């Protein structure tokens, strides 16, 4: 799927890359993607806008109706995370580094019913 500002391409079995084209706008700005596993899907990056996150989720839904286990930000920079409110508004758990960029991922938001941070399972 190609929206001009970004295109999603299948790069492997269950692996899709969202490639941004900033010459056509800053809706996504960074690159991202999603993984489709046996039981669930995982989105990578929240992008710089909610429209970028929505584009990625709409594309994922054209590939599979599998439940979305979560969305992960590779790091905290605005171009990777400002669109996260779209995921949160759709009850999709968000994961990111706990701080400083260490490779120590933790849950950034939780479903209203558990109220706990930490590990929510595997994809």
N, C-alpha and C positions, 0 to 999 in steps of 0.2 A: 504494500500500500504506500502510495506517495502523496503527501500533502503539500509538496513544494518546500516548506520549511524543514521537513524531515521525511525520511522514507524508512520503512521497516523491511528488512530482508532476512530470509531464513539463511542461517549460516551453518547449521548443523541439525542433527536430530533433536528436536525440541528446543533449539536455541535460535533466537531472533535478535537481530541488532537494529536499534533505532538510530539512524545516522542523520545528524542535523546538517542543514545547509544554511548557514548564517547569512549567505548572500541573498537569501529569500525571506529573511526575517529572523526574529529572536524568540520565537514561540517555544522552542526547545533549547537551543543554544549549545548544550552539551550532548554527547552521545549517551545512549542507554540501551535498553532492550528488555527482553523477558525470556524466562525459561519455563517450559512446559514439562512437568514431570509425570510420574505415574499416577499420583493422587491429587496434585495441586500445581498451580502456576505461581511464579515469583516475578515481580516486576523490578527492574533495576533503574533507578533514578526517578526523581520527582520533577526534574526539569525546572526551567526558570518561570514557567507560568502554569496555571491550572489547565489551560488549553493544551499545553504540551503533554501533561499527564493524562488528560482525557483522550488525546489522540492515541497515545500508547495503549490505554485500556480498551478503547474501541477496536484497535487493531488486534489486540489479544483476543477479544471476544469474537472476532471473525475467524480466528484460528481454533479456539476451543471455548467451551462453556464450563470447563473445569473450575472448581473453586480457586480463588486467589488467596494464597496463604499469607502474602504480605508484599510490601515494597521495600527495597533497600536502597539507601543512598550510599555511594562509595565514599563520600566525604561531605563535609558540612557547607561547602561553598554555595552561594546563592543560586548559581546556575544549575546546580544539582538538586536543590531542595525547595525552592520557592513554590513549586507547584504541588507540594505534598498535601496541602489542604484539600485538594481534590480527592486524594486517596482516603484521608481521614474522614471526609464527608461521605464516603462510600463504605465506611466501616472496614477499611483495609488496614491492617496493622503496619506500622512503619518501623523500619530498623535502620540504624546508622551507627557510626563509631561513637563511643561514649565520650570522646573528647580528644583534642590534640592530634587526631588522625591515627591513633594506634589501631591496629587490626583487632580490636576487641569490640564486637558488635553486640548491641543490646537493643531491646525494644524501646522505641521512642514514644509510642502510643499504645494504648490497650483498648480492647473492647470494653464497653461500659460495664459489662457484667463481671469482669474479673478484677479490675482495679489494681492489678499488680504489674510491675515491670518485669524485666527479665526474659528468659527464654520461653518462647511459646511453641516450640516444636521444630520439626524439620520439614523441608520440602523435598 
